[in-house]
Amino acid sequence: MGGEPQWGDMMDDSEFGYPAPKISIEGDMKKVVSYEDRDEKLCKITRYYKITKVKVPRAIAARKTWAKFGDSANDPAGLNPATTQIGDDVFLTLASKKDQDESKEEDLTTQMNKLKSSGQGIVVCRICKGSHWTKECPYKDTLGAALDVRQEETANNKPPSRAPGSYVPPSVKRDQDNNSNNRQRDDNPTIRVSNLAEETSEKDLSDLFKPFGPVSRIYLAKDKNTGVSKGFAYVTYSRRDSAENALQFLHRHRYGHLILQVEWAKPSSSG
């Protein structure tokens, strides 16, 4: 009996129970007719593809000549939607070390500007104790000269060096011990921050102090039973200048609903 093929004949032509896809090429257009089961109904799907020529590396061209295997062993050239799924293109952009350094500097500048605009008392002048930079102090020509004189007098009042084995008065010995503690603090600059809220965490302290320099250790005092912050912590920097900047900027800084108190950590009296 002539005419169109019957459903039973079409079912026998496919390994999966569906008619095999039909592919036809007309010019630069490729037509693919396939059959799919949707909502328990056999649906005829027609797809059109535009054929384009793209230059690819030799390694990719060589892979196209490989013989197909598995479920696609008997498929013709090209992709079979029944066994092949194409994902989205992923583009990788590599950043140079210069771009990374510039990004870090921009992030540090942004965080410093946020800290500066967050409240009063974040910047304290060393001359007049006002809320501005020392170099921008309007009294630096008058009070600044007096400050330089006091610093010079302090330097001149340092005790003279003594020969080894000579007698050292107790008062001078105490001063030497204090200087030794100060040198130890310089080697391992640690600052103490107090007046913290109970919900403060180590991550909060890290986000607050790391913009000023590399932090080697953060210790947050917590209650052993409840795990709630006791209100103070110790932050150790790798460099002393970083600790000085953090102390200068964050002392009397408004953090949440409290005002932070930042100072040099006192050396341990044990030992």
LINZI-V157855 format. One record per residue. N is the residue number from 0. RES is the residue in three letters. OMEGA is omega as a letter, one per 40 degrees, with the letter a starting at -180 (* if undefined). D_FIRST is the distance of its C-alpha to the first C-alpha in Angstrom with 2 decimals. Layout:
BEGIN
n: <N;N>
res: <RES;RES>
omega: <OMEGA;OMEGA>
d_first: <D_FIRST;D_FIRST>
END
This chain:
BEGIN
n: <0;1;2;3;4;5;6;7;8;9;10;11;12;13;14;15;16;17;18;19;20;21;22;23;24;25;26;27;28;29;30;31;32;33;34;35;36;37;38;39;40;41;42;43;44;45;46;47;48;49;50;51;52;53;54;55;56;57;58;59;60;61;62;63;64;65;66;67;68;69;70;71;72;73;74;75;76;77;78;79;80;81;82;83;84;85;86;87;88;89;90;91;92;93;94;95;96;97;98;99;100;101;102;103;104;105;106;107;108;109;110;111;112;113;114;115;116;117;118;119;120;121;122;123;124;125;126;127;128;129;130;131;132;133;134;135;136;137;138;139;140;141;142;143;144;145;146;147;148;149;150;151;152;153;154;155;156;157;158;159;160;161;162;163;164;165;166;167;168;169;170;171;172;173;174;175;176;177;178;179;180;181;182;183;184;185;186;187;188;189;190;191;192;193;194;195;196;197;198;199;200;201;202;203;204;205;206;207;208;209;210;211;212;213;214;215;216;217;218;219;220;221;222;223;224;225;226;227;228;229;230;231;232;233;234;235;236;237;238;239;240;241;242;243;244;245;246;247;248;249;250;251;252;253;254;255;256;257;258;259;260;261;262;263;264;265;266;267;268;269;270>
res: <MET;GLY;GLY;GLU;PRO;GLN;TRP;GLY;ASP;MET;MET;ASP;ASP;SER;GLU;PHE;GLY;TYR;PRO;ALA;PRO;LYS;ILE;SER;ILE;GLU;GLY;ASP;MET;LYS;LYS;VAL;VAL;SER;TYR;GLU;ASP;ARG;ASP;GLU;LYS;LEU;CYS;LYS;ILE;THR;ARG;TYR;TYR;LYS;ILE;THR;LYS;VAL;LYS;VAL;PRO;ARG;ALA;ILE;ALA;ALA;ARG;LYS;THR;TRP;ALA;LYS;PHE;GLY;ASP;SER;ALA;ASN;ASP;PRO;ALA;GLY;LEU;ASN;PRO;ALA;THR;THR;GLN;ILE;GLY;ASP;ASP;VAL;PHE;LEU;THR;LEU;ALA;SER;LYS;LYS;ASP;GLN;ASP;GLU;SER;LYS;GLU;GLU;ASP;LEU;THR;THR;GLN;MET;ASN;LYS;LEU;LYS;SER;SER;GLY;GLN;GLY;ILE;VAL;VAL;CYS;ARG;ILE;CYS;LYS;GLY;SER;HIS;TRP;THR;LYS;GLU;CYS;PRO;TYR;LYS;ASP;THR;LEU;GLY;ALA;ALA;LEU;ASP;VAL;ARG;GLN;GLU;GLU;THR;ALA;ASN;ASN;LYS;PRO;PRO;SER;ARG;ALA;PRO;GLY;SER;TYR;VAL;PRO;PRO;SER;VAL;LYS;ARG;ASP;GLN;ASP;ASN;ASN;SER;ASN;ASN;ARG;GLN;ARG;ASP;ASP;ASN;PRO;THR;ILE;ARG;VAL;SER;ASN;LEU;ALA;GLU;GLU;THR;SER;GLU;LYS;ASP;LEU;SER;ASP;LEU;PHE;LYS;PRO;PHE;GLY;PRO;VAL;SER;ARG;ILE;TYR;LEU;ALA;LYS;ASP;LYS;ASN;THR;GLY;VAL;SER;LYS;GLY;PHE;ALA;TYR;VAL;THR;TYR;SER;ARG;ARG;ASP;SER;ALA;GLU;ASN;ALA;LEU;GLN;PHE;LEU;HIS;ARG;HIS;ARG;TYR;GLY;HIS;LEU;ILE;LEU;GLN;VAL;GLU;TRP;ALA;LYS;PRO;SER;SER;SER;GLY>
omega: <a;i;a;i;a;a;i;i;a;i;a;a;a;i;a;i;i;i;i;i;i;a;i;a;i;a;i;i;i;a;a;i;a;a;a;i;i;a;i;i;i;a;i;a;i;i;i;i;i;a;i;i;a;i;a;i;a;a;i;i;i;i;i;a;a;i;i;a;i;a;a;a;a;a;i;i;a;a;i;a;a;a;a;i;a;i;i;i;i;a;a;i;a;i;i;a;i;i;i;i;i;i;i;i;i;i;i;i;i;a;i;i;i;i;a;a;a;a;a;i;i;i;a;i;i;a;a;a;i;a;i;i;a;a;i;a;i;a;a;i;a;i;a;i;i;i;i;i;i;i;i;i;i;i;a;a;i;a;i;i;a;i;i;i;a;a;i;i;a;a;i;i;i;i;i;i;i;i;i;i;i;i;i;i;i;i;a;a;a;i;a;i;a;a;i;i;a;a;i;i;i;i;i;i;i;i;a;a;a;i;a;i;a;i;a;a;i;i;i;a;a;i;a;a;a;a;a;a;i;i;i;a;i;a;a;i;i;a;a;a;i;i;i;i;i;i;a;a;a;i;a;i;i;a;a;i;a;i;a;i;a;a;i;i;i;a;a;a;a;i;*>
d_first: <0.00;3.83;6.93;9.46;9.65;10.33;14.03;14.05;12.61;15.24;17.91;17.70;18.41;21.82;24.93;26.13;23.03;22.27;20.01;22.11;24.06;23.18;26.24;26.77;30.19;31.32;35.00;37.07;34.46;32.11;29.09;27.85;24.89;25.03;24.20;26.99;27.73;30.23;31.56;28.81;26.17;23.79;25.03;23.92;27.10;27.68;30.94;32.72;35.43;38.00;38.68;42.42;44.54;47.35;50.05;50.51;53.03;52.33;52.00;49.07;47.43;47.88;46.18;43.06;42.67;42.75;39.74;38.00;38.30;37.46;34.49;34.21;34.28;30.70;30.86;31.00;34.22;35.50;35.63;33.00;33.75;32.46;35.25;37.79;40.08;42.42;45.82;48.31;50.62;54.07;56.96;60.19;63.45;66.47;69.87;72.95;76.15;77.85;75.27;75.69;79.49;79.32;77.01;79.50;82.38;80.55;79.75;83.41;84.64;82.33;83.49;87.13;86.76;85.25;88.16;90.65;89.29;88.80;92.42;96.15;98.08;95.42;97.58;101.31;103.81;106.16;109.06;109.07;106.41;104.45;100.67;100.16;100.04;103.35;103.09;102.66;105.70;108.11;111.06;110.25;113.16;115.71;114.46;112.51;115.75;117.35;114.35;114.70;118.40;117.70;115.16;117.69;120.40;118.10;117.41;121.15;122.02;120.06;122.35;123.43;122.06;124.24;125.00;123.42;125.60;127.62;128.31;125.67;126.74;124.57;123.55;122.33;120.53;118.64;117.61;116.40;114.36;112.79;111.98;110.39;108.20;107.29;106.29;104.16;102.50;101.93;100.17;97.90;97.82;96.95;97.19;97.36;95.49;96.48;95.89;92.17;90.07;89.00;85.29;85.83;83.77;84.04;81.07;82.94;85.97;83.89;82.34;85.85;87.80;85.39;85.48;89.09;88.43;87.06;87.81;88.46;88.93;88.70;90.38;89.92;92.34;90.58;91.76;91.04;90.07;88.11;86.92;88.11;89.78;93.59;93.88;94.71;93.11;94.02;92.19;92.96;92.17;91.99;94.39;97.44;96.75;93.45;95.32;97.97;95.38;93.71;97.11;98.12;94.92;94.12;97.62;97.93;94.28;92.62;89.75;88.05;90.88;93.48;95.63;95.36;98.46;98.01;100.81;101.49;101.03;104.37;104.69;104.73;108.26;107.32;108.08>
END
